[in-house]
Amino acid sequence: MTGDRRGRGRSAAPGQRRAGTRTYLLLGLIAAVSAFPLYWSLVAASNDNSTAGSWPPRLLPGSHLWENLQRAYSQANFGLALLNSMIVATVITVSVVLTSTLAGFAFAKLRFRGKNALLGFLLVTMMVPAQLGIIPLYIMMSQWLGWTGHLQAVIVPAATSAFGVFLMRQYLSEALPDALLEAGRIDGCSTHRLYWHVVLPAARPVAAVLALFTFMNAWNDFFWPLLALGQGNPTTQVALSTLAGGYYMDYSLVLAGTLISTAPVLVVFLFLGKQIIGGIMQGAVKA
């Protein structure tokens, strides 16, 4: 009897309910539906183009995957495109996380003149569609700075994020106690040391969420890299668009290129997944 009671106590904590069979079936169904487009892309990329529109559709991978990957890699210059996208997405992600945590910390815990006005102006910029600034931004990059065709034309405009600053400000307002900052100041820490040794560790969960969203947006961005870089110095999305051009659509080739461009994002998610789930759960508990 004692062993049974201990086993029951370990299986479910007080106030928690164990998931039933229906819950697992529903979650499994949702996961299968969500993963099916990626799986079908793999199936279509591993077959020839004639099977892409066949009926009934083929649901098993074929033997042409490596051949299609090689063709897509060579025809769209994916080697340069992957390198450019990795540089652009990584630099933008690091810059956005650092500037967002720094500005969010200032708005949340520091006192300075015009703080509320600056925060209001920051929120107003989030309401302006990004498409309205494309023409003046292109004029600035091409005529004033001469950066068109170079990666800094894509990196610099996205190096900061108003949404990231607001997200960090909201998170640090609750997650960073004032007593912890006061203890650091009593120990002789300057504001910069507090930022590096106290603020950044405290913001790690939400910083992982912001990093993933920023990396995905920078990796998947198409319109501005197409204007600023062109076909001569492409990112993955610009290179992928070259496979879909022309009068004849080779779906197996396009989906093979899609797999190449999707793989790095999946790798980043695998590395940051634990931190992302932890940040979401921590935010849910605080709410």
Helices and strands as residue ranges (DSSP letters): H 2-11, H 21-45, G 49-51, H 65-75, H 78-109, H 115-126, G 130-133, H 134-139, I 140-144, H 152-155, G 156-158, H 162-175, H 178-186, H 191-194, I 195-199, H 200-202, H 204-220, H 223-228, H 236-243, H 251-286
